[in-house]
Amino acid sequence: MRRSLTLLGAASLLALVAAPAQAVEAPFNDGWRMTTGDLKGAEAVAFDDAAWKPVTLPRAFNEDEAFSRDIHDHSTGITWYRKRFVLPAGQGPAVGGRAILDFEGVRQAGEVYVNGVRAGGHENGATAFGVDATKLLKPAPFVNVIAVRVDNDWKYKERATGSGFQWNNNNFNVNYGGIHRLVRLHLTGDLHQTLPLYTSLGTTGVYVWADQFDIKGRKATIHAESQVRNDGAKPRTFAYRVTLKDVDGKPAGQFTAPAVTIAPGETKTVSASQRLSDLRFWSWGYGYLYAVTTELVEDGKVVDSALTRTGFRKTEFRNGTVFLNDRAIQVHGYAQRTSNEWPALGTNIPPWISDFSNGLMVESGGNLVRWMHIAPARQDVESSDRVGLMQAMPAGDAESDVSGRRWDQRVEAMADAIIAFRNNPSIIFYEGGNENISEAHMAELKAVRDRFDPHGGRAIGSREMLDSKVAEYGGEMLYINKSAGKPMWAMEYSRDESARKFQDEFTAPFHKDSPSYNRNQDSMVVETVQRWNDYWVERPGGGERVSAGGVNIIFSDSNTHFRGDNNYRRSGEVDAMRIPKEGFFAHQVMWDGWVDVEKPRSHIVGHWNYAAGTVKDVLVVSSTDSVELVLNGKSLGKGVKSDGFLFTFKTVPYAPGTLTAIARDAKGKEVARDERFTTGPAVALKLTPRTGPGGWKADAADIALVDVEAVDAQGRRVPTALDMVSFDVAGPAEWRGGIAQGDSKGAAKPTDTPVSASGEPVTKGPAGVDAVTQYAGSNRKDDNYILAKALPVEGGINRVALRSTLAAGKVTVVAKAEGLKPATLTLDAVAPPAEAELLPVSLARGPTPSTPAFKVRRDTIKAVEITAGSNAGAVQATVDDDEATHWASDGQLANAWIEYRLPRSQQVDEISLKLIGWRIRSYPLRITMDGKVVYQGEAPKSLGYVTLPLKAAKGSRLRIALTGATADRDAFGKIVEVTGAKGGFDTGAEKVKTGGALSIVEAEFYRKR
């Protein structure tokens, strides 16, 4: 990031305070005009664009459709953008330097014209690109014209090759067309540091990293290198100086490399390094960043400078575990669509909104976001730096490996993304594919990483890749994987959907799970806890082979790849306006720790406002040993604990008042509590504003969020309120509204799916090409109140957005609902500052703790010899730490046994098994120790591993035998998108027939501590 200035529009001159020939980075987002349609001659300087819509970038032309339409129905076509501006005197081309237009993102393909001449373009729609406009711009007072033609066709083909782009996909990559990310203008002298715009300009920019860490001593060696180019006519000799300032702007170090000489037209990489002390290391929830200024100093004067905001952290990937700053951290977070979009805004949001959204991930306990399919926006990457959220970064794919030009496109996108983001400390993983890729392709991507980011401490891998010798991490989409070597973490899990509006079966609109994956909030919490517990049970501290964790799909409801009744996906832990659902709070409880839970919490699921006579199960999510429920001072006893964190209180009769959950540790000491109060009826509306740290800026791009609540006489939100609220807005603002279930036109269809007498959903047709089963009552055509001036609160709350205009002034918002006292709010839209303000970092969680992240709770016992009733040559596959191999008996029940000889007579407390077909296949088992039965029963079906407790018995020969025929029947219902068409739900069930065969992927033996 270079020094930031504001470019004035049309015939105004750029006001600069910099010394001549200094590099300048200026936002280039205001003063544009936009129109749709492929207009002939729109690139020409004299073209009349007076009737076009004035916009401030980013601005997708079809933003109105975000969440109002199915992704497949998003508008496509040609969009034109034009901007006029005057170059400053004494900068860039005016002094022999360069002028670079830096586009963070254009979807899908953009052609850039400068003063009527095509200057460059970009077609992949996923990564940033640059256009060198030096020779085409004219000095002041000439009014230069930039015109950009954008084509967002789903079927767009690369012009030179005729190849489409794999990630231009109408399931996964929502199509907000046009210039949908920010633009910058870079002006440099003839001697300058380049920009990280590799494929478009062939340049790599600045690279800053640290090594030789002493985390406890707060020391590290800091390195900086810059690619420098001399575009002048004579050799230049300069020194390379690096200066660091801490998060408060105080000096943190300075070092200089010896002078170097660079010839005319030459490009050279220069570097410097220094060991520094008293460092603060970037960490989870601790977005500590340094301002690193790299300068070219000639004859004692700075002739070029670049500012990189970065942080330093140490990473390791070993023993099946991720380590951050020498502390183990189990991955828990979210697989989030890269669009990270908002209703009626799409990706057209200011940076503080990214901080608000990404900061909520951290607040929920998330430590990693896995962006999906394409490279994230620079805005989201930098936001994750600030809030302390680790990132897994893809570059471009859909699902599956590809070949030929489509593979080359993926390699190019990965190179661009790595170079663009190698200074961002939050990037921890590079993702080579959303499914497994060949070893040769993985090696090719790894070589790109090693070339451009050899020192960044980032692992590169891909989804699946369980037996890869090249990938540095792996993990499947839904299932639990373990490893003693490279980390294995689930790329997507807990895939069911639940709208925020549907609280439980006893709260209007009384939504039952129908079909099973289309849940209410109570049911969704149960699913959320069950799914995470599968990973938490296998966390570090539980033996040599562990799970590195997993990420839940998704964080916020998305306009991509829906599966339920709506035209958007409702799997989020927050809704599309980022209002939390119950799962948000469940994750706060389960994820408050690096590995083991470190801060006990409890959360009562739902509310306590019911009709007289209601009897319901009360659920409490708690990380403690026991939970007691108290209603109006009377104890209702202790809850039944299941799935590690869920406490159930069956058939609790409702009575108005106060419901309290008192959580205690193993010694009976209270360590956490939560309460719910019965509110009175809604009597009024309440409005609460949310704006950026510097206020609401009148730049025609900033957003103000306004929360609207229905409250009782004491000002408490009424959690059952569904009132329709109408809004009036006066003043300089553009209404963008919010989202709610249904249709603003009054044509809403029933949302609950009908069920048959057996309780199964009534289908109205088979699954379509999008792998979505169609159910009667589906609301695929609802507009979800997008842009509506009247929309209901859901659960007593909703949220709307207003966009500023270029006019400063007061904006008044009035909210009204029938029978409720109205609410009025006044917002001030203020003139933006002359220079862009740095957003604050979050240091909420503090630096990396020095204490252990987990307690070792069991030890692995290894066998010294393995025998079997059949296929004895393959028995080592059951203990080889490779989930792509397995042993299976010959199908004869008498031979369906395997025996492990231990090094000495001892007690084994638990066996952990991964059995072929684990999700769908039943295995009646008998386990003996020296002939004594220590387990008898059917091994539970699972999403990976199942742990079987053994009766106490010492011995040295542990035998696992099948006692009856195996059979297949899915234990996990309709997990849509994971079908039986591929490899028996990817469990390997197709490899071994049902019947008399015992088949084991991995077997582990443990002694508890």
BELGI-V417914 format. One record per run of one state. SS is the DSSP state (alpha for helix, beta for strand, coil for the rest). FROM is the first residue (numbers start at 1). LEN is the number of residues. If there is no record, write none. Layout:
# BELGI-V417914
{{SS;FROM;LEN} {SS;FROM;LEN}}
This chain:
# BELGI-V417914
{{coil;1;3} {beta;4;3} {coil;7;17} {beta;24;4} {coil;28;4} {beta;32;5} {coil;37;16} {beta;53;3} {coil;56;3} {beta;59;2} {coil;61;2} {alpha;63;3} {coil;66;5} {alpha;71;3} {coil;74;4} {beta;78;8} {coil;86;6} {alpha;92;4} {coil;96;2} {beta;98;6} {coil;104;3} {beta;107;1} {coil;108;1} {beta;109;6} {coil;115;2} {beta;117;6} {coil;123;6} {beta;129;4} {coil;133;11} {beta;144;8} {coil;152;5} {beta;157;1} {coil;158;6} {beta;164;1} {coil;165;13} {beta;178;2} {coil;180;3} {beta;183;6} {coil;189;2} {beta;191;3} {coil;194;4} {alpha;198;4} {coil;202;4} {beta;206;9} {coil;215;4} {beta;219;12} {coil;231;5} {beta;236;10} {coil;246;5} {beta;251;12} {coil;263;4} {beta;267;10} {coil;277;6} {beta;283;1} {coil;284;2} {beta;286;1} {coil;287;3} {beta;290;9} {coil;299;2} {beta;301;10} {coil;311;4} {beta;315;4} {coil;319;2} {beta;321;4} {coil;325;2} {beta;327;3} {coil;330;1} {beta;331;7} {coil;338;4} {beta;342;1} {coil;343;3} {beta;346;1} {coil;347;4} {alpha;351;13} {coil;364;4} {beta;368;5} {coil;373;1} {beta;374;1} {coil;375;3} {alpha;378;10} {coil;388;2} {beta;390;4} {coil;394;2} {beta;396;1} {coil;397;7} {alpha;404;18} {coil;422;5} {beta;427;5} {coil;432;7} {alpha;439;14} {coil;453;6} {beta;459;3} {coil;462;2} {beta;464;1} {coil;465;8} {beta;473;3} {coil;476;7} {beta;483;1} {coil;484;3} {beta;487;2} {coil;489;1} {beta;490;4} {coil;494;3} {beta;497;2} {coil;499;19} {beta;518;2} {coil;520;1} {alpha;521;16} {coil;537;9} {beta;546;1} {coil;547;2} {beta;549;5} {coil;554;2} {beta;556;1} {coil;557;1} {beta;558;1} {coil;559;10} {beta;569;1} {coil;570;4} {beta;574;1} {coil;575;5} {beta;580;1} {coil;581;1} {alpha;582;9} {coil;591;11} {beta;602;3} {coil;605;10} {beta;615;8} {coil;623;3} {beta;626;6} {coil;632;2} {beta;634;5} {coil;639;1} {beta;640;3} {coil;643;3} {beta;646;8} {coil;654;4} {beta;658;7} {coil;665;5} {beta;670;8} {coil;678;6} {beta;684;7} {coil;691;5} {beta;696;2} {coil;698;5} {beta;703;9} {coil;712;5} {beta;717;1} {coil;718;6} {beta;724;7} {coil;731;2} {beta;733;5} {coil;738;17} {beta;755;1} {coil;756;5} {beta;761;1} {coil;762;1} {beta;763;3} {coil;766;8} {beta;774;2} {coil;776;14} {beta;790;3} {coil;793;1} {beta;794;1} {coil;795;2} {beta;797;8} {coil;805;4} {beta;809;9} {coil;818;2} {beta;820;11} {coil;831;27} {beta;858;4} {coil;862;1} {beta;863;6} {coil;869;3} {alpha;872;8} {coil;880;7} {beta;887;2} {coil;889;4} {alpha;893;3} {coil;896;1} {beta;897;11} {coil;908;2} {beta;910;6} {coil;916;5} {beta;921;9} {coil;930;2} {beta;932;8} {coil;940;6} {beta;946;4} {coil;950;4} {beta;954;9} {coil;963;4} {beta;967;2} {coil;969;14} {alpha;983;4} {coil;987;2} {alpha;989;3} {coil;992;7} {beta;999;10} {coil;1009;1}}
